[in-house]
Amino acid sequence: MRAVVRNGIGIFSPQGFLDGNNSAAFLTIDDIYTTLKLNTDMILVSLKKVVFFNRNGLDIFTKMFTKVREEKSITVGFCDYDLKKYNAIKNFYKDEVNFSLFATQKIAELFTASFKNKNYNVLLYNEDKSQRSAMAIELHDNGHNPIIAQTESEFKTKKSTKNAYDIIIENTYLGQMGQNIATRVTGNAIIYTVSSFLDAEI
């Protein structure tokens, strides 16, 4: 399968059913490596045209994601899904989600190097406090203005304000985002942000 590359993101778009019997036919590791040569810093599988999937089907992709991320330190994951699909993926993997989930390609673009310094006003909410913080840091470091809703009710209230935000982020999850170290100065402090894991070498 060939990817469509836009704004630094390689998007693969399988169609129909994804299960353990056919997922390997949609995407190979060679397809991913070919896409990486096209100046991409993110590889995503779009679920927009997927009618049904199970964990066996997604595992084919996630195993390739793990291999590529470890070798190339890029962001990998899924995008273009509804709430039902998002909840299904989170339920399948629970605390083992080591890939990213972006509700739309437009949201994913905010986290790429190609979309830095656009200064978008971004409303975001995630029930996980650490996820809210991680997204806010990534967005800030990419030159955007994140507005965090601390509760679901606050999010719904802010969301109802028309034209107040350029983009609204929900049903999104940041997995390992490579091994990048970002810095910013706040007052008289230098803050280092480490994406992914911290080891002795870093």
TORFI-22240 format. One record per atom (N, C-alpha, C): residue number from 1; x, y, z. Coordinates in nm, 2 decimals, decimal comma. Layout:
N
[pt NUM [X Y Z]]
...
END
This chain:
202
[pt 1 [0,08 -0,12 0,00]]
[pt 1 [0,00 0,00 0,00]]
[pt 1 [0,09 0,13 0,00]]
[pt 2 [0,05 0,22 -0,08]]
[pt 2 [0,13 0,35 -0,09]]
[pt 2 [0,06 0,45 0,01]]
[pt 3 [0,15 0,53 0,07]]
[pt 3 [0,10 0,63 0,16]]
[pt 3 [0,08 0,76 0,09]]
[pt 4 [-0,01 0,84 0,14]]
[pt 4 [-0,03 0,98 0,10]]
[pt 4 [0,05 1,06 0,20]]
[pt 5 [0,14 1,14 0,15]]
[pt 5 [0,23 1,22 0,24]]
[pt 5 [0,18 1,37 0,23]]
[pt 6 [0,15 1,43 0,35]]
[pt 6 [0,11 1,57 0,35]]
[pt 6 [0,16 1,63 0,49]]
[pt 7 [0,22 1,74 0,48]]
[pt 7 [0,27 1,81 0,60]]
[pt 7 [0,35 1,72 0,69]]
[pt 8 [0,44 1,64 0,63]]
[pt 8 [0,53 1,56 0,71]]
[pt 8 [0,47 1,43 0,77]]
[pt 9 [0,34 1,40 0,73]]
[pt 9 [0,28 1,28 0,78]]
[pt 9 [0,25 1,18 0,66]]
[pt 10 [0,29 1,06 0,68]]
[pt 10 [0,26 0,95 0,58]]
[pt 10 [0,14 0,88 0,63]]
[pt 11 [0,03 0,89 0,55]]
[pt 11 [-0,10 0,83 0,59]]
[pt 11 [-0,13 0,71 0,50]]
[pt 12 [-0,15 0,59 0,57]]
[pt 12 [-0,19 0,47 0,50]]
[pt 12 [-0,34 0,45 0,53]]
[pt 13 [-0,42 0,42 0,43]]
[pt 13 [-0,57 0,42 0,44]]
[pt 13 [-0,62 0,28 0,40]]
[pt 14 [-0,62 0,18 0,48]]
[pt 14 [-0,68 0,05 0,45]]
[pt 14 [-0,83 0,07 0,45]]
[pt 15 [-0,90 -0,03 0,38]]
[pt 15 [-1,04 -0,03 0,37]]
[pt 15 [-1,10 -0,16 0,41]]
[pt 16 [-1,23 -0,15 0,46]]
[pt 16 [-1,30 -0,27 0,50]]
[pt 16 [-1,27 -0,33 0,63]]
[pt 17 [-1,23 -0,46 0,64]]
[pt 17 [-1,22 -0,53 0,77]]
[pt 17 [-1,07 -0,55 0,80]]
[pt 18 [-1,03 -0,52 0,93]]
[pt 18 [-0,89 -0,55 0,97]]
[pt 18 [-0,90 -0,65 1,08]]
[pt 19 [-0,85 -0,77 1,04]]
[pt 19 [-0,83 -0,88 1,14]]
[pt 19 [-0,70 -0,95 1,12]]
[pt 20 [-0,67 -1,05 1,19]]
[pt 20 [-0,54 -1,11 1,18]]
[pt 20 [-0,52 -1,18 1,05]]
[pt 21 [-0,62 -1,21 0,97]]
[pt 21 [-0,61 -1,28 0,85]]
[pt 21 [-0,57 -1,19 0,73]]
[pt 22 [-0,61 -1,06 0,74]]
[pt 22 [-0,59 -0,98 0,62]]
[pt 22 [-0,51 -0,85 0,64]]
[pt 23 [-0,48 -0,81 0,77]]
[pt 23 [-0,41 -0,68 0,79]]
[pt 23 [-0,28 -0,68 0,73]]
[pt 24 [-0,21 -0,79 0,73]]
[pt 24 [-0,07 -0,79 0,67]]
[pt 24 [-0,07 -0,76 0,52]]
[pt 25 [-0,19 -0,78 0,46]]
[pt 25 [-0,20 -0,76 0,31]]
[pt 25 [-0,21 -0,61 0,28]]
[pt 26 [-0,25 -0,53 0,39]]
[pt 26 [-0,27 -0,39 0,37]]
[pt 26 [-0,14 -0,31 0,38]]
[pt 27 [-0,05 -0,35 0,47]]
[pt 27 [0,07 -0,27 0,50]]
[pt 27 [0,18 -0,36 0,53]]
[pt 28 [0,30 -0,33 0,48]]
[pt 28 [0,42 -0,41 0,51]]
[pt 28 [0,52 -0,31 0,56]]
[pt 29 [0,62 -0,37 0,63]]
[pt 29 [0,73 -0,28 0,68]]
[pt 29 [0,81 -0,21 0,57]]
[pt 30 [0,81 -0,27 0,46]]
[pt 30 [0,88 -0,21 0,34]]
[pt 30 [0,80 -0,08 0,30]]
[pt 31 [0,67 -0,09 0,30]]
[pt 31 [0,58 0,03 0,27]]
[pt 31 [0,62 0,14 0,36]]
[pt 32 [0,64 0,11 0,49]]
[pt 32 [0,67 0,22 0,59]]
[pt 32 [0,80 0,28 0,56]]
[pt 33 [0,90 0,19 0,54]]
[pt 33 [1,04 0,24 0,51]]
[pt 33 [1,05 0,33 0,39]]
[pt 34 [0,97 0,29 0,29]]
[pt 34 [0,96 0,37 0,16]]
[pt 34 [0,91 0,50 0,19]]
[pt 35 [0,81 0,51 0,27]]
[pt 35 [0,74 0,64 0,31]]
[pt 35 [0,84 0,73 0,39]]
[pt 36 [0,92 0,67 0,47]]
[pt 36 [1,01 0,74 0,56]]
[pt 36 [1,11 0,82 0,47]]
[pt 37 [1,14 0,77 0,35]]
[pt 37 [1,23 0,84 0,26]]
[pt 37 [1,18 0,97 0,21]]
[pt 38 [1,05 0,99 0,22]]
[pt 38 [0,98 1,11 0,17]]
[pt 38 [0,97 1,22 0,27]]
[pt 39 [1,07 1,23 0,35]]
[pt 39 [1,08 1,34 0,45]]
[pt 39 [0,96 1,35 0,54]]
[pt 40 [0,92 1,23 0,60]]
[pt 40 [0,81 1,23 0,69]]
[pt 40 [0,86 1,22 0,84]]
[pt 41 [0,79 1,28 0,93]]
[pt 41 [0,83 1,26 1,07]]
[pt 41 [0,71 1,20 1,15]]
[pt 42 [0,62 1,14 1,08]]
[pt 42 [0,50 1,08 1,15]]
[pt 42 [0,44 0,98 1,05]]
[pt 43 [0,41 0,85 1,10]]
[pt 43 [0,35 0,75 1,02]]
[pt 43 [0,22 0,71 1,09]]
[pt 44 [0,11 0,73 1,01]]
[pt 44 [-0,02 0,70 1,07]]
[pt 44 [-0,10 0,61 0,98]]
[pt 45 [-0,19 0,53 1,04]]
[pt 45 [-0,29 0,45 0,97]]
[pt 45 [-0,42 0,51 0,99]]
[pt 46 [-0,49 0,55 0,88]]
[pt 46 [-0,62 0,61 0,89]]
[pt 46 [-0,73 0,50 0,90]]
[pt 47 [-0,82 0,52 1,00]]
[pt 47 [-0,93 0,42 1,02]]
[pt 47 [-1,06 0,47 0,96]]
[pt 48 [-1,05 0,58 0,88]]
[pt 48 [-1,18 0,64 0,82]]
[pt 48 [-1,26 0,54 0,74]]
[pt 49 [-1,19 0,46 0,66]]
[pt 49 [-1,26 0,36 0,57]]
[pt 49 [-1,26 0,22 0,62]]
[pt 50 [-1,23 0,21 0,75]]
[pt 50 [-1,23 0,07 0,81]]
[pt 50 [-1,36 0,05 0,87]]
[pt 51 [-1,43 -0,06 0,83]]
[pt 51 [-1,56 -0,09 0,88]]
[pt 51 [-1,56 -0,16 1,02]]
[pt 52 [-1,46 -0,25 1,03]]
[pt 52 [-1,45 -0,33 1,15]]
[pt 52 [-1,30 -0,37 1,17]]
[pt 53 [-1,26 -0,37 1,30]]
[pt 53 [-1,13 -0,42 1,33]]
[pt 53 [-1,13 -0,49 1,47]]
[pt 54 [-1,04 -0,58 1,49]]
[pt 54 [-1,02 -0,64 1,62]]
[pt 54 [-0,87 -0,63 1,66]]
[pt 55 [-0,84 -0,67 1,78]]
[pt 55 [-0,71 -0,65 1,83]]
[pt 55 [-0,60 -0,73 1,74]]
[pt 56 [-0,64 -0,85 1,70]]
[pt 56 [-0,54 -0,92 1,61]]
[pt 56 [-0,51 -0,84 1,49]]
[pt 57 [-0,61 -0,77 1,43]]
[pt 57 [-0,59 -0,69 1,31]]
[pt 57 [-0,50 -0,57 1,34]]
[pt 58 [-0,52 -0,51 1,45]]
[pt 58 [-0,44 -0,39 1,49]]
[pt 58 [-0,30 -0,43 1,53]]
[pt 59 [-0,28 -0,55 1,59]]
[pt 59 [-0,15 -0,59 1,63]]
[pt 59 [-0,05 -0,60 1,52]]
[pt 60 [-0,10 -0,64 1,40]]
[pt 60 [-0,01 -0,64 1,28]]
[pt 60 [0,06 -0,50 1,26]]
[pt 61 [-0,02 -0,40 1,28]]
[pt 61 [0,03 -0,26 1,26]]
[pt 61 [0,12 -0,22 1,38]]
[pt 62 [0,07 -0,25 1,50]]
[pt 62 [0,14 -0,20 1,62]]
[pt 62 [0,28 -0,26 1,63]]
[pt 63 [0,29 -0,38 1,59]]
[pt 63 [0,43 -0,45 1,59]]
[pt 63 [0,52 -0,38 1,49]]
[pt 64 [0,47 -0,34 1,38]]
[pt 64 [0,55 -0,27 1,28]]
[pt 64 [0,58 -0,13 1,34]]
[pt 65 [0,49 -0,07 1,40]]
[pt 65 [0,51 0,07 1,46]]
[pt 65 [0,62 0,06 1,56]]
[pt 66 [0,62 -0,04 1,65]]
[pt 66 [0,73 -0,05 1,75]]
[pt 66 [0,86 -0,06 1,69]]
[pt 67 [0,88 -0,15 1,58]]
[pt 67 [1,00 -0,17 1,52]]
[pt 67 [1,05 -0,04 1,45]]
[pt 68 [0,96 0,03 1,38]]
[pt 68 [1,00 0,16 1,31]]
[pt 68 [1,04 0,27 1,41]]
[pt 69 [0,96 0,28 1,52]]
[pt 69 [0,98 0,38 1,62]]
[pt 69 [1,12 0,36 1,69]]
[pt 70 [1,15 0,24 1,72]]
[pt 70 [1,28 0,21 1,79]]
[pt 70 [1,40 0,24 1,70]]
[pt 71 [1,38 0,22 1,57]]
[pt 71 [1,49 0,25 1,48]]
[pt 71 [1,50 0,39 1,43]]
[pt 72 [1,39 0,46 1,41]]
[pt 72 [1,38 0,59 1,35]]
[pt 72 [1,34 0,70 1,45]]
[pt 73 [1,29 0,67 1,56]]
[pt 73 [1,25 0,77 1,66]]
[pt 73 [1,14 0,87 1,60]]
[pt 74 [1,04 0,81 1,54]]
[pt 74 [0,93 0,90 1,49]]
[pt 74 [0,80 0,86 1,55]]
[pt 75 [0,70 0,95 1,53]]
[pt 75 [0,57 0,92 1,59]]
[pt 75 [0,49 0,83 1,50]]
[pt 76 [0,43 0,73 1,56]]
[pt 76 [0,35 0,63 1,48]]
[pt 76 [0,22 0,61 1,55]]
[pt 77 [0,11 0,57 1,48]]
[pt 77 [-0,02 0,55 1,54]]
[pt 77 [-0,13 0,55 1,44]]
[pt 78 [-0,25 0,58 1,49]]
[pt 78 [-0,37 0,57 1,41]]
[pt 78 [-0,44 0,71 1,41]]
[pt 79 [-0,52 0,73 1,31]]
[pt 79 [-0,60 0,86 1,31]]
[pt 79 [-0,73 0,84 1,24]]
[pt 80 [-0,81 0,94 1,23]]
[pt 80 [-0,94 0,94 1,16]]
[pt 80 [-1,04 0,83 1,21]]
[pt 81 [-1,08 0,84 1,33]]
[pt 81 [-1,17 0,75 1,39]]
[pt 81 [-1,28 0,82 1,47]]
[pt 82 [-1,39 0,75 1,50]]
[pt 82 [-1,49 0,81 1,58]]
[pt 82 [-1,47 0,77 1,73]]
[pt 83 [-1,56 0,81 1,82]]
[pt 83 [-1,55 0,78 1,96]]
[pt 83 [-1,55 0,63 1,98]]
[pt 84 [-1,64 0,56 1,91]]
[pt 84 [-1,65 0,42 1,93]]
[pt 84 [-1,52 0,34 1,90]]
[pt 85 [-1,46 0,38 1,79]]
[pt 85 [-1,33 0,32 1,75]]
[pt 85 [-1,22 0,36 1,85]]
[pt 86 [-1,22 0,48 1,90]]
[pt 86 [-1,12 0,53 2,00]]
[pt 86 [-1,13 0,45 2,12]]
[pt 87 [-1,25 0,43 2,18]]
[pt 87 [-1,27 0,36 2,30]]
[pt 87 [-1,24 0,21 2,28]]
[pt 88 [-1,26 0,15 2,16]]
[pt 88 [-1,23 0,01 2,14]]
[pt 88 [-1,08 -0,01 2,14]]
[pt 89 [-1,00 0,09 2,08]]
[pt 89 [-0,86 0,08 2,08]]
[pt 89 [-0,80 0,09 2,22]]
[pt 90 [-0,85 0,19 2,30]]
[pt 90 [-0,81 0,21 2,43]]
[pt 90 [-0,84 0,08 2,52]]
[pt 91 [-0,95 0,02 2,49]]
[pt 91 [-0,99 -0,10 2,57]]
[pt 91 [-0,91 -0,22 2,53]]
[pt 92 [-0,87 -0,23 2,41]]
[pt 92 [-0,79 -0,34 2,36]]
[pt 92 [-0,65 -0,34 2,43]]
[pt 93 [-0,59 -0,22 2,44]]
[pt 93 [-0,45 -0,21 2,48]]
[pt 93 [-0,44 -0,16 2,63]]
[pt 94 [-0,54 -0,10 2,68]]
[pt 94 [-0,54 -0,05 2,82]]
[pt 94 [-0,42 0,03 2,85]]
[pt 95 [-0,33 -0,02 2,94]]
[pt 95 [-0,21 0,05 2,98]]
[pt 95 [-0,09 0,03 2,89]]
[pt 96 [-0,11 -0,04 2,77]]
[pt 96 [0,00 -0,08 2,68]]
[pt 96 [-0,01 0,00 2,56]]
[pt 97 [-0,07 0,12 2,56]]
[pt 97 [-0,08 0,20 2,44]]
[pt 97 [0,06 0,28 2,42]]
[pt 98 [0,14 0,22 2,34]]
[pt 98 [0,27 0,29 2,32]]
[pt 98 [0,28 0,35 2,18]]
[pt 99 [0,16 0,38 2,12]]
[pt 99 [0,15 0,45 1,99]]
[pt 99 [0,05 0,56 2,01]]
[pt 100 [0,05 0,65 1,92]]
[pt 100 [-0,04 0,77 1,93]]
[pt 100 [-0,17 0,76 1,86]]
[pt 101 [-0,27 0,83 1,91]]
[pt 101 [-0,40 0,83 1,85]]
[pt 101 [-0,44 0,97 1,83]]
[pt 102 [-0,47 1,01 1,70]]
[pt 102 [-0,52 1,14 1,67]]
[pt 102 [-0,65 1,13 1,60]]
[pt 103 [-0,75 1,20 1,66]]
[pt 103 [-0,89 1,19 1,61]]
[pt 103 [-0,90 1,23 1,46]]
[pt 104 [-0,82 1,32 1,42]]
[pt 104 [-0,82 1,36 1,28]]
[pt 104 [-0,67 1,39 1,23]]
[pt 105 [-0,65 1,39 1,10]]
[pt 105 [-0,52 1,43 1,05]]
[pt 105 [-0,49 1,57 1,08]]
[pt 106 [-0,59 1,66 1,08]]
[pt 106 [-0,56 1,80 1,12]]
[pt 106 [-0,50 1,81 1,26]]
[pt 107 [-0,55 1,73 1,35]]
[pt 107 [-0,50 1,74 1,49]]
[pt 107 [-0,35 1,68 1,48]]
[pt 108 [-0,33 1,57 1,41]]
[pt 108 [-0,20 1,52 1,40]]
[pt 108 [-0,09 1,62 1,35]]
[pt 109 [-0,13 1,70 1,26]]
[pt 109 [-0,04 1,80 1,20]]
[pt 109 [0,01 1,89 1,30]]
[pt 110 [-0,07 1,92 1,40]]
[pt 110 [-0,02 2,02 1,51]]
[pt 110 [0,11 1,97 1,58]]
[pt 111 [0,13 1,84 1,57]]
[pt 111 [0,24 1,78 1,65]]
[pt 111 [0,36 1,74 1,56]]
[pt 112 [0,36 1,79 1,43]]
[pt 112 [0,47 1,77 1,34]]
[pt 112 [0,56 1,89 1,33]]
[pt 113 [0,68 1,87 1,28]]
[pt 113 [0,77 1,98 1,26]]
[pt 113 [0,73 2,07 1,15]]
[pt 114 [0,65 2,01 1,05]]
[pt 114 [0,60 2,09 0,94]]
[pt 114 [0,50 2,20 0,97]]
[pt 115 [0,44 2,18 1,09]]
[pt 115 [0,33 2,27 1,13]]
[pt 115 [0,37 2,36 1,25]]
[pt 116 [0,49 2,39 1,26]]
[pt 116 [0,54 2,47 1,38]]
[pt 116 [0,51 2,62 1,36]]
[pt 117 [0,50 2,69 1,47]]
[pt 117 [0,49 2,83 1,47]]
[pt 117 [0,37 2,89 1,39]]
[pt 118 [0,26 2,82 1,39]]
[pt 118 [0,14 2,87 1,32]]
[pt 118 [0,05 2,95 1,42]]
[pt 119 [0,09 2,94 1,55]]
[pt 119 [0,03 3,01 1,66]]
[pt 119 [-0,13 2,99 1,66]]
[pt 120 [-0,17 2,87 1,65]]
[pt 120 [-0,31 2,83 1,66]]
[pt 120 [-0,36 2,83 1,80]]
[pt 121 [-0,48 2,88 1,83]]
[pt 121 [-0,54 2,86 1,96]]
[pt 121 [-0,61 2,73 1,96]]
[pt 122 [-0,56 2,64 2,05]]
[pt 122 [-0,61 2,50 2,05]]
[pt 122 [-0,67 2,47 2,19]]
[pt 123 [-0,80 2,43 2,18]]
[pt 123 [-0,86 2,39 2,30]]
[pt 123 [-0,84 2,24 2,31]]
[pt 124 [-0,80 2,19 2,43]]
[pt 124 [-0,78 2,04 2,44]]
[pt 124 [-0,83 1,99 2,57]]
[pt 125 [-0,87 1,86 2,56]]
[pt 125 [-0,92 1,79 2,68]]
[pt 125 [-0,89 1,65 2,67]]
[pt 126 [-0,85 1,59 2,78]]
[pt 126 [-0,83 1,44 2,80]]
[pt 126 [-0,85 1,42 2,94]]
[pt 127 [-0,92 1,31 2,97]]
[pt 127 [-0,95 1,28 3,11]]
[pt 127 [-0,83 1,25 3,19]]
[pt 128 [-0,72 1,21 3,13]]
[pt 128 [-0,59 1,18 3,19]]
[pt 128 [-0,51 1,31 3,20]]
[pt 129 [-0,48 1,35 3,33]]
[pt 129 [-0,41 1,48 3,35]]
[pt 129 [-0,27 1,48 3,29]]
[pt 130 [-0,20 1,36 3,29]]
[pt 130 [-0,07 1,36 3,23]]
[pt 130 [-0,08 1,38 3,08]]
[pt 131 [-0,18 1,32 3,02]]
[pt 131 [-0,20 1,34 2,87]]
[pt 131 [-0,23 1,49 2,84]]
[pt 132 [-0,31 1,55 2,92]]
[pt 132 [-0,34 1,70 2,90]]
[pt 132 [-0,21 1,78 2,91]]
[pt 133 [-0,13 1,75 3,00]]
[pt 133 [0,00 1,82 3,02]]
[pt 133 [0,10 1,79 2,90]]
[pt 134 [0,11 1,66 2,86]]
[pt 134 [0,19 1,63 2,75]]
[pt 134 [0,15 1,69 2,62]]
[pt 135 [0,02 1,70 2,60]]
[pt 135 [-0,02 1,76 2,47]]
[pt 135 [0,00 1,91 2,48]]
[pt 136 [-0,02 1,97 2,59]]
[pt 136 [0,00 2,12 2,61]]
[pt 136 [0,15 2,15 2,58]]
[pt 137 [0,24 2,07 2,64]]
[pt 137 [0,38 2,10 2,62]]
[pt 137 [0,42 2,08 2,47]]
[pt 138 [0,38 1,97 2,41]]
[pt 138 [0,41 1,95 2,27]]
[pt 138 [0,36 2,07 2,18]]
[pt 139 [0,23 2,11 2,21]]
[pt 139 [0,17 2,22 2,13]]
[pt 139 [0,25 2,35 2,15]]
[pt 140 [0,28 2,38 2,28]]
[pt 140 [0,35 2,50 2,31]]
[pt 140 [0,49 2,50 2,24]]
[pt 141 [0,56 2,39 2,25]]
[pt 141 [0,69 2,38 2,19]]
[pt 141 [0,68 2,39 2,04]]
[pt 142 [0,57 2,36 1,98]]
[pt 142 [0,55 2,37 1,83]]
[pt 142 [0,50 2,51 1,79]]
[pt 143 [0,49 2,60 1,89]]
[pt 143 [0,45 2,74 1,86]]
[pt 143 [0,30 2,77 1,86]]
[pt 144 [0,22 2,68 1,93]]
[pt 144 [0,08 2,70 1,94]]
[pt 144 [0,04 2,75 2,07]]
[pt 145 [-0,09 2,79 2,09]]
[pt 145 [-0,14 2,84 2,22]]
[pt 145 [-0,24 2,74 2,27]]
[pt 146 [-0,20 2,64 2,35]]
[pt 146 [-0,29 2,55 2,41]]
[pt 146 [-0,38 2,60 2,52]]
[pt 147 [-0,51 2,58 2,52]]
[pt 147 [-0,60 2,61 2,63]]
[pt 147 [-0,65 2,48 2,68]]
[pt 148 [-0,62 2,45 2,81]]
[pt 148 [-0,65 2,32 2,87]]
[pt 148 [-0,78 2,33 2,94]]
[pt 149 [-0,88 2,24 2,91]]
[pt 149 [-1,00 2,22 2,99]]
[pt 149 [-0,97 2,11 3,10]]
[pt 150 [-0,98 2,15 3,22]]
[pt 150 [-0,95 2,05 3,33]]
[pt 150 [-1,06 1,95 3,36]]
[pt 151 [-1,18 1,98 3,32]]
[pt 151 [-1,29 1,88 3,34]]
[pt 151 [-1,37 1,87 3,21]]
[pt 152 [-1,45 1,77 3,20]]
[pt 152 [-1,53 1,75 3,09]]
[pt 152 [-1,64 1,86 3,07]]
[pt 153 [-1,69 1,90 3,19]]
[pt 153 [-1,80 2,00 3,18]]
[pt 153 [-1,73 2,14 3,14]]
[pt 154 [-1,61 2,17 3,18]]
[pt 154 [-1,54 2,29 3,14]]
[pt 154 [-1,52 2,28 2,99]]
[pt 155 [-1,48 2,16 2,94]]
[pt 155 [-1,45 2,14 2,80]]
[pt 155 [-1,58 2,17 2,72]]
[pt 156 [-1,69 2,11 2,76]]
[pt 156 [-1,81 2,13 2,69]]
[pt 156 [-1,85 2,28 2,68]]
[pt 157 [-1,83 2,35 2,79]]
[pt 157 [-1,87 2,49 2,80]]
[pt 157 [-1,78 2,57 2,70]]
[pt 158 [-1,65 2,55 2,71]]
[pt 158 [-1,55 2,62 2,62]]
[pt 158 [-1,58 2,58 2,47]]
[pt 159 [-1,61 2,45 2,45]]
[pt 159 [-1,63 2,41 2,31]]
[pt 159 [-1,75 2,47 2,25]]
[pt 160 [-1,85 2,51 2,33]]
[pt 160 [-1,97 2,57 2,27]]
[pt 160 [-1,95 2,71 2,23]]
[pt 161 [-1,84 2,77 2,27]]
[pt 161 [-1,81 2,91 2,22]]
[pt 161 [-1,76 2,91 2,08]]
[pt 162 [-1,84 2,96 1,99]]
[pt 162 [-1,82 2,96 1,85]]
[pt 162 [-1,70 3,04 1,81]]
[pt 163 [-1,62 2,99 1,72]]
[pt 163 [-1,50 3,06 1,66]]
[pt 163 [-1,40 3,11 1,76]]
[pt 164 [-1,40 3,05 1,88]]
[pt 164 [-1,30 3,09 1,98]]
[pt 164 [-1,17 3,02 1,97]]
[pt 165 [-1,17 2,90 1,90]]
[pt 165 [-1,05 2,82 1,88]]
[pt 165 [-1,03 2,78 1,74]]
[pt 166 [-0,90 2,77 1,70]]
[pt 166 [-0,87 2,73 1,56]]
[pt 166 [-0,90 2,58 1,55]]
[pt 167 [-0,86 2,50 1,65]]
[pt 167 [-0,87 2,36 1,65]]
[pt 167 [-0,91 2,31 1,79]]
[pt 168 [-1,00 2,21 1,80]]
[pt 168 [-1,04 2,15 1,92]]
[pt 168 [-0,99 2,00 1,93]]
[pt 169 [-0,92 1,97 2,03]]
[pt 169 [-0,86 1,83 2,05]]
[pt 169 [-0,93 1,75 2,15]]
[pt 170 [-0,99 1,64 2,11]]
[pt 170 [-1,05 1,55 2,21]]
[pt 170 [-1,03 1,41 2,15]]
[pt 171 [-1,05 1,30 2,23]]
[pt 171 [-1,03 1,16 2,19]]
[pt 171 [-0,90 1,14 2,12]]
[pt 172 [-0,80 1,20 2,18]]
[pt 172 [-0,66 1,19 2,12]]
[pt 172 [-0,57 1,15 2,23]]
[pt 173 [-0,46 1,07 2,20]]
[pt 173 [-0,37 1,02 2,30]]
[pt 173 [-0,23 1,02 2,24]]
[pt 174 [-0,14 1,08 2,32]]
[pt 174 [0,00 1,08 2,27]]
[pt 174 [0,07 0,96 2,33]]
[pt 175 [0,12 0,87 2,24]]
[pt 175 [0,21 0,76 2,29]]
[pt 175 [0,35 0,81 2,29]]
[pt 176 [0,44 0,73 2,26]]
[pt 176 [0,58 0,77 2,26]]
[pt 176 [0,61 0,86 2,14]]
[pt 177 [0,66 0,97 2,16]]
[pt 177 [0,68 1,07 2,05]]
[pt 177 [0,82 1,08 2,01]]
[pt 178 [0,89 0,97 2,01]]
[pt 178 [1,03 0,97 1,97]]
[pt 178 [1,12 1,00 2,09]]
[pt 179 [1,24 1,04 2,07]]
[pt 179 [1,33 1,07 2,18]]
[pt 179 [1,39 1,21 2,17]]
[pt 180 [1,30 1,31 2,16]]
[pt 180 [1,34 1,45 2,15]]
[pt 180 [1,34 1,52 2,28]]
[pt 181 [1,44 1,61 2,29]]
[pt 181 [1,45 1,69 2,41]]
[pt 181 [1,42 1,84 2,37]]
[pt 182 [1,32 1,89 2,43]]
[pt 182 [1,28 2,03 2,40]]
[pt 182 [1,31 2,12 2,52]]
[pt 183 [1,35 2,25 2,49]]
[pt 183 [1,37 2,34 2,61]]
[pt 183 [1,29 2,46 2,59]]
[pt 184 [1,26 2,53 2,70]]
[pt 184 [1,20 2,66 2,69]]
[pt 184 [1,23 2,73 2,82]]
[pt 185 [1,23 2,86 2,81]]
[pt 185 [1,26 2,94 2,93]]
[pt 185 [1,14 3,00 2,99]]
[pt 186 [1,11 2,98 3,11]]
[pt 186 [1,00 3,04 3,18]]
[pt 186 [1,05 3,12 3,31]]
[pt 187 [1,04 3,25 3,30]]
[pt 187 [1,09 3,32 3,41]]
[pt 187 [1,24 3,31 3,42]]
[pt 188 [1,29 3,26 3,53]]
[pt 188 [1,44 3,24 3,54]]
[pt 188 [1,47 3,09 3,54]]
[pt 189 [1,38 3,01 3,49]]
[pt 189 [1,40 2,86 3,49]]
[pt 189 [1,41 2,81 3,34]]
[pt 190 [1,50 2,72 3,32]]
[pt 190 [1,50 2,65 3,19]]
[pt 190 [1,44 2,51 3,21]]
[pt 191 [1,33 2,49 3,13]]
[pt 191 [1,26 2,36 3,14]]
[pt 191 [1,29 2,27 3,03]]
[pt 192 [1,34 2,15 3,06]]
[pt 192 [1,37 2,05 2,96]]
[pt 192 [1,25 1,95 2,95]]
[pt 193 [1,20 1,93 2,83]]
[pt 193 [1,09 1,83 2,81]]
[pt 193 [1,14 1,71 2,73]]
[pt 194 [1,13 1,60 2,79]]
[pt 194 [1,18 1,47 2,73]]
[pt 194 [1,06 1,39 2,68]]
[pt 195 [1,05 1,37 2,55]]
[pt 195 [0,95 1,29 2,49]]
[pt 195 [1,00 1,14 2,49]]
[pt 196 [0,91 1,05 2,52]]
[pt 196 [0,94 0,91 2,52]]
[pt 196 [1,00 0,87 2,66]]
[pt 197 [1,12 0,81 2,66]]
[pt 197 [1,17 0,76 2,78]]
[pt 197 [1,31 0,83 2,82]]
[pt 198 [1,34 0,82 2,94]]
[pt 198 [1,47 0,88 2,99]]
[pt 198 [1,57 0,77 3,02]]
[pt 199 [1,69 0,77 2,97]]
[pt 199 [1,79 0,68 3,01]]
[pt 199 [1,92 0,74 3,03]]
[pt 200 [2,02 0,67 3,07]]
[pt 200 [2,15 0,73 3,11]]
[pt 200 [2,21 0,80 3,00]]
[pt 201 [2,20 0,75 2,87]]
[pt 201 [2,26 0,81 2,76]]
[pt 201 [2,20 0,95 2,74]]
[pt 202 [2,07 0,97 2,75]]
[pt 202 [2,01 1,10 2,73]]
[pt 202 [2,05 1,19 2,84]]
END
